[in-house]
Amino acid sequence: FRSHWWGINPLHLTYFSKKTMRRLLETKGFEVLVARSYSRSFTMGYWASRLEHFHPLCARLASAVVRLLGLWEKPLRLNLGDMMEVVARKK
């Protein structure tokens, strides 16, 4: 989603993928022991409404369908790969 990604925070200077974080740590002499991402759990209504930032028409359609099916408050767990934990030790 590039600049439209809802998690963009102008206070962050750099964003890393697991691959780029591993490469950075390994070039600085670290061994990566654990690298994993975490899921976020919100209601289907919340996820549908968040589409507003990417495509307003899709957001309205998704929100209408979720409401029509009675799923607005149903929890939905998604792993977007945007929350990461990395454990490394100096070699």
C-alpha positions in Angstrom: 0.0 0.0 0.0 3.1 2.2 0.1 2.2 5.7 1.4 -1.4 4.6 1.9 -0.6 2.0 4.4 -2.4 2.7 7.7 0.6 2.0 9.8 2.8 4.7 8.3 4.1 6.9 11.0 6.1 10.0 10.0 8.2 9.6 13.2 9.7 6.4 11.9 12.7 7.0 9.7 13.0 3.4 8.4 10.7 0.3 8.1 12.2 -3.2 7.9 11.0 -6.5 6.6 12.2 -9.7 8.3 14.6 -10.1 5.4 16.1 -6.6 5.6 16.3 -6.8 9.4 18.1 -10.1 9.2 20.6 -8.8 6.6 21.3 -5.7 8.6 22.0 -7.7 11.8 24.1 -10.2 10.0 26.3 -7.6 8.4 26.8 -6.1 11.8 28.0 -9.4 13.2 24.8 -10.7 14.8 23.2 -14.1 14.6 19.5 -14.0 14.3 17.9 -16.5 16.7 14.2 -15.6 16.2 12.4 -13.5 13.6 8.6 -13.6 13.7 5.7 -11.4 12.9 2.5 -11.0 14.9 -1.2 -11.0 14.1 -3.6 -8.2 14.9 -7.1 -9.0 16.0 -9.9 -6.5 15.3 -13.5 -6.8 14.4 -14.5 -7.4 10.8 -16.2 -4.0 10.9 -13.0 -2.3 11.9 -11.0 -4.0 9.0 -13.8 -3.1 6.5 -13.8 0.5 7.7 -10.0 0.7 7.4 -10.2 0.2 3.7 -11.4 3.8 3.5 -7.7 4.8 3.4 -7.0 2.7 0.3 -10.2 2.8 -1.7 -13.4 4.6 -0.3 -15.8 2.8 -2.6 -14.4 -0.7 -1.6 -14.7 0.4 2.0 -18.3 1.3 1.7 -19.1 -1.9 -0.2 -17.1 -4.1 2.3 -18.8 -2.3 5.3 -22.2 -2.9 3.8 -21.6 -6.6 3.2 -20.2 -7.1 6.6 -23.2 -5.3 8.2 -25.6 -7.2 6.0 -24.1 -10.6 7.0 -24.2 -9.6 10.7 -20.4 -9.9 11.0 -19.6 -6.3 12.1 -18.5 -7.4 15.6 -17.0 -10.7 14.7 -13.3 -10.8 15.5 -10.8 -11.4 12.6 -7.2 -12.1 13.2 -4.8 -11.0 10.4 -1.0 -11.1 10.1 0.0 -8.2 8.0 3.7 -8.7 8.7 4.0 -5.2 10.1 4.7 -6.1 13.7 8.0 -8.0 14.2 10.1 -9.5 16.9 13.7 -10.2 16.3 16.1 -11.8 18.8 19.8 -11.8 17.9 23.1 -12.2 19.6 26.6 -11.0 18.8 28.7 -13.7 17.1 
